[in-house]
């Protein structure tokens, strides 16, 4: 079996047949030559349906996640929406109580317009998930580690519950990436990524992807929806994300190392109320994370003693870490999550989410140490 590090470098990255170029080419064409009756001469017709650069990326993502097929989209939200809106009218979906804000809004505002209902449940509590299942539940949507509290869900156990209810298990694998976690191998049917984040890896490209355990009727329904609604990924974006795949394992190793060091430092600081990082032995999901992940990721969140004002003072006092949304880039980003969530925020007022970057860990620890001291003073 080819290992993930090798797949990341080579899947979808075969040298160009016409030129021998080692770097994959970018095909920017929106339309492709065909015969007089529409006969496709090279397998392509129109960029919205498919294009060679996007095909390469889909091949790479499917290989890295161990799936039969992948579909790329213009953003993570476009991928998520396409999957959920491809469920039949009348379907019920379980979503995590701790999850990306966009999923929560999608479940509250947009899915009901399609006749699909969503119920939020603590995915780390299997009894709660079991109790929330209905006969019409067609999908459990897991997010592990979750955003922003880094909650851990047992993927294999959720798959068993879903399949026992004739439902699918989808897993948002954005925080973990296929390098650290393989949901399909644990029984999930579908994996979602915001490829804007770690897979792209450089804070310079937006995209999303779905990877399917099987190329089946559900895959075909999602493909049809993408084709007709136009949520495709631009070729140049596909090329940038494919480039990000090739360095993903190396980057994730550094992200994980830095995050572990910062989490340990913050957990021992007197100004910090709590640190949410599954690599800490005190994390309630630590044992499950250790079982289903090869490492604990580059994301953490912390809660500052003193409430919202204290958290904002810490965020404002950081010099190396940047106050910005998103995650997974080379730079460390800090976000006061409740402010970003807006009027209907559910995150604690004293919570800061941190995407730990690729700087030297000593510099990061010094920056956070200075900010915590300055805010306290």
Secondary structure, DSSP 8 states (H G I E B T S, - for coil): ---HHHHHHHTT----TTT--SS------SB--B-TT--BSSS-SBTTT--HHHHHHHHHHHHHHT-SEEEEESSHHHHHHHHHHTS-TT-EEEEESS--HHHHHIIIIIGGGGT-EEEEE-TT-HHHHHHH--TTEEEEEEESS-TTT-----HHHHHHHHHHTT-EEEEE-TTTHHHHB-GGGGT-SEEEE-TTTTTT-SSS---EEEEESS-SHHHHHHHHHHHHHT----HHHHHHHHHHHHHHHHHHHHHHHHHHHHHHHHHT-TTEEEEE-TTSTTSTTHHHHHHHBSS--SEEEEEETTHHHHHHHHHHH-SSSEE-S---SSS-EEEEHHHHHGGG--S-TTEEEEE--SS-HHHHHHHHHHHHHHHH-
